[in-house]
Amino acid sequence: MLGIVSDVNNFYDLILKEKEKAKKDAFTGCYHKNAFKELCERILDKKPRPTFAFLMLDLDGFKAINDQYGHAEGDKVLLDTVRQIRQFFPKQSLIGRFGGDEFLVLCPYYQKNSLMALLDAFLKNEDSLYSVTKSIGCLLVSDEDENFEEMLKKVDQALYEAKRKKNCAVCYPE
């Protein structure tokens, strides 16, 4: 009896890599909305739960950049924004692209003051294409915040207020 011996480890590695790629926005490399939600829910289900901030970021005036300079330049701004998020926020942060020019971040933090200083430094960063400003909605996740959709509603309310003021971070509740 003859048989063929093959190493299936490479095949399984390929499958795992492809599964991971399927969870990410191909353009930015961030998790897409559904994968972000799934991962976020898994993280938040852990007990005891570490302290997290749930952030929603939006680029101020992004449509004007696309209209004035074209979508190719707008794409560069999006990629630059992702670079800045990865540069400023802790490596353990979960980063997702919510859609268009909106991003979600689940960010570990230890003290509200240090988180607010981080957000302030991020907003004041001058190293961005076309001097794009950002608005951030922030929710300091509590043990009562167990539903992703409810957290999303709260952070969206905070973002709405931040967008009204422009280039600032607003925490829910303000």
Secondary structure, DSSP 8 states (H G I E B T S, - for coil): --------HHHHHHHHHHHHHHTB-TTT-SEEHHHHHHHHHHHHHSSS---EEEEEEEETTHHHHHHHH-HHHHHHHHHHHHHHHHHHS-TT-EEEEEETTEEEEEEE-S-HHHHHHHHHHHHH---SGGG--EEEEEEE--TT---HHHHHHHHHHHHHHHHHH-S-EEEE--
